[in-house]
Amino acid sequence: MKKRLNEDVIIFLTYMAILFILMLLSSCTKDDIFPSEKIEMSIDTRLPKDVNGYSYFKLYSSETQNVHRISGSIRINGKIPDEPRVKVEWENNLYWNLKKGDTIATITKTYLNYYTGQFTIVTLPPMINSVNALVPTINKVSYNSADGSINTIIAPKWEMRGDTMTVVVRYKDILKTEKIILK
């Protein structure tokens, strides 16, 4: 009889402990377990804008890519992410084709010839592309710097003149977008 009573007490106490744990867990909110982050992020194209908010990038080279830096900033709960720094992803809608056989680069070496005393310029053989490739016009990721700034590089080609580049920066579920008209 005593053994049966002890088993009943153990079962009762087990049920009560389970019930207590369930009540404790159900009283917690998601924010109690995982505090929410207030993320502030912005993009600065560093270009002139029109009345509609579109930025304008005047392409300066018809021969090579036109390089331009886009900046921004990020804060989490009002503070600069420091340790660890955060990785933001960049994307846009413009690409260009690099075809097999295209010249990737021509390297020119300049030096002072110590034997003759002449300034010498040597053009090395060009680097030739060996495969067809789709080349993005934006660097895909960056990390914030010590001051909270985020930066990437865009590099559209002359053939894209007249197009509108849509730049998107993403951190977690936060998206910021800017439109740039290439002139």
PLY file of the C-alpha trace (Angstrom):
ply
format ascii 1.0
element vertex 183
property float x
property float y
property float z
element edge 182
property int vertex1
property int vertex2
end_header
0.00 0.00 0.00
2.80 2.37 0.93
4.61 1.58 -2.33
1.50 2.43 -4.35
1.14 5.71 -2.43
4.76 6.67 -3.21
4.22 5.96 -6.93
1.09 8.11 -6.96
2.91 10.98 -5.25
5.78 10.77 -7.78
3.34 10.80 -10.72
1.42 13.73 -9.20
4.61 15.73 -8.61
5.80 14.99 -12.18
2.52 16.26 -13.63
2.69 19.37 -11.46
6.28 20.06 -12.57
5.29 19.71 -16.25
2.29 21.97 -15.71
4.48 24.56 -13.94
7.07 24.54 -16.76
4.33 24.91 -19.41
2.81 27.85 -17.55
6.23 29.47 -17.17
7.06 29.10 -20.86
3.68 30.30 -22.03
4.01 33.49 -20.00
7.18 34.53 -21.88
6.90 36.61 -25.01
9.16 36.38 -28.04
10.76 39.70 -27.07
11.62 38.35 -23.62
13.53 35.43 -25.12
14.90 37.22 -28.24
15.12 40.98 -27.72
14.11 42.90 -30.83
16.67 44.93 -32.74
15.95 48.43 -33.97
17.88 48.64 -37.23
18.50 52.02 -38.86
20.05 51.90 -42.33
20.42 54.47 -45.11
21.93 54.79 -48.59
23.67 57.85 -50.01
24.42 57.63 -53.73
26.62 60.73 -53.48
25.06 61.93 -56.75
22.74 64.82 -57.64
19.01 64.06 -57.40
15.98 65.31 -59.29
12.59 66.28 -57.82
11.41 62.64 -58.09
14.28 61.37 -55.93
16.19 59.74 -58.79
19.97 60.13 -58.73
21.91 60.92 -61.92
25.28 59.41 -62.79
27.03 60.97 -65.77
29.12 58.25 -67.38
32.62 59.54 -68.07
34.24 56.75 -70.12
33.04 55.05 -73.28
35.99 52.62 -73.15
35.93 51.16 -69.63
33.60 50.71 -66.71
32.54 53.92 -64.95
33.40 53.46 -61.27
31.46 55.22 -58.49
31.23 54.64 -54.71
27.85 54.42 -52.98
27.82 54.98 -49.23
25.38 54.53 -46.39
25.23 53.91 -42.68
23.90 51.32 -40.29
23.00 51.44 -36.60
21.56 48.69 -34.43
19.70 49.84 -31.32
21.23 53.27 -31.89
24.81 51.96 -31.77
27.43 51.26 -34.42
27.85 47.49 -34.86
31.40 46.86 -33.68
32.12 43.33 -32.55
31.14 41.65 -34.74
30.73 44.05 -37.62
27.71 43.37 -39.80
27.68 42.13 -43.36
25.27 43.90 -45.71
24.33 42.61 -49.15
24.09 44.82 -52.24
22.42 44.08 -55.54
21.27 45.84 -58.66
19.55 45.06 -61.92
22.34 45.67 -64.47
24.94 43.20 -65.78
27.20 43.07 -68.81
28.60 40.19 -70.86
32.28 39.38 -70.95
32.79 37.16 -73.99
35.43 34.53 -74.56
38.35 36.15 -76.35
37.69 39.68 -74.99
40.65 41.56 -73.57
40.33 41.79 -69.79
43.32 44.03 -69.19
46.39 45.43 -70.83
49.26 45.85 -68.43
51.86 48.54 -68.98
55.06 48.41 -66.96
57.06 51.61 -66.54
60.49 51.72 -64.97
63.84 53.46 -64.97
66.47 51.32 -66.70
69.44 51.57 -64.35
71.90 50.40 -67.02
70.98 53.03 -69.66
69.42 55.67 -67.40
66.35 55.81 -69.65
62.73 55.87 -68.57
61.23 52.76 -70.21
57.61 51.81 -70.94
56.83 48.18 -71.79
53.37 46.99 -72.81
52.91 43.36 -71.76
50.67 40.96 -73.71
46.98 41.54 -72.94
45.04 39.26 -70.58
42.42 37.44 -72.68
39.18 36.06 -71.22
38.81 32.29 -71.64
35.06 31.84 -70.86
31.78 33.69 -71.36
30.71 35.41 -68.14
27.89 37.60 -66.86
29.51 40.44 -64.89
27.58 42.31 -62.16
27.92 46.09 -62.01
28.01 46.19 -58.20
30.10 44.63 -55.45
27.83 42.12 -53.72
28.75 42.49 -50.01
30.44 44.85 -47.58
30.99 45.15 -43.84
30.43 48.30 -41.84
33.48 50.33 -40.88
34.31 51.65 -37.42
32.16 54.76 -37.96
29.11 52.71 -39.03
29.46 53.50 -42.72
28.76 50.92 -45.42
30.17 51.26 -48.92
30.07 49.53 -52.27
31.22 50.25 -55.80
29.08 50.38 -58.93
30.71 50.17 -62.35
28.26 50.48 -65.27
29.43 50.52 -68.88
28.83 53.15 -71.55
26.35 50.87 -73.34
24.04 51.19 -70.31
23.60 54.94 -70.85
19.91 55.82 -70.54
19.16 52.82 -68.28
17.94 53.11 -64.69
19.99 51.18 -62.17
18.08 50.03 -59.10
20.45 49.59 -56.13
19.23 47.55 -53.15
21.05 47.13 -49.83
19.84 44.43 -47.42
20.55 43.58 -43.82
18.36 40.82 -42.35
14.79 41.85 -43.31
15.58 45.56 -43.83
15.79 46.76 -47.46
16.74 50.18 -48.77
16.48 51.06 -52.47
17.82 53.89 -54.65
17.35 54.46 -58.37
20.15 55.88 -60.49
19.66 57.11 -64.05
22.79 56.60 -66.14
23.46 59.57 -68.44
0 1
1 2
2 3
3 4
4 5
5 6
6 7
7 8
8 9
9 10
10 11
11 12
12 13
13 14
14 15
15 16
16 17
17 18
18 19
19 20
20 21
21 22
22 23
23 24
24 25
25 26
26 27
27 28
28 29
29 30
30 31
31 32
32 33
33 34
34 35
35 36
36 37
37 38
38 39
39 40
40 41
41 42
42 43
43 44
44 45
45 46
46 47
47 48
48 49
49 50
50 51
51 52
52 53
53 54
54 55
55 56
56 57
57 58
58 59
59 60
60 61
61 62
62 63
63 64
64 65
65 66
66 67
67 68
68 69
69 70
70 71
71 72
72 73
73 74
74 75
75 76
76 77
77 78
78 79
79 80
80 81
81 82
82 83
83 84
84 85
85 86
86 87
87 88
88 89
89 90
90 91
91 92
92 93
93 94
94 95
95 96
96 97
97 98
98 99
99 100
100 101
101 102
102 103
103 104
104 105
105 106
106 107
107 108
108 109
109 110
110 111
111 112
112 113
113 114
114 115
115 116
116 117
117 118
118 119
119 120
120 121
121 122
122 123
123 124
124 125
125 126
126 127
127 128
128 129
129 130
130 131
131 132
132 133
133 134
134 135
135 136
136 137
137 138
138 139
139 140
140 141
141 142
142 143
143 144
144 145
145 146
146 147
147 148
148 149
149 150
150 151
151 152
152 153
153 154
154 155
155 156
156 157
157 158
158 159
159 160
160 161
161 162
162 163
163 164
164 165
165 166
166 167
167 168
168 169
169 170
170 171
171 172
172 173
173 174
174 175
175 176
176 177
177 178
178 179
179 180
180 181
181 182
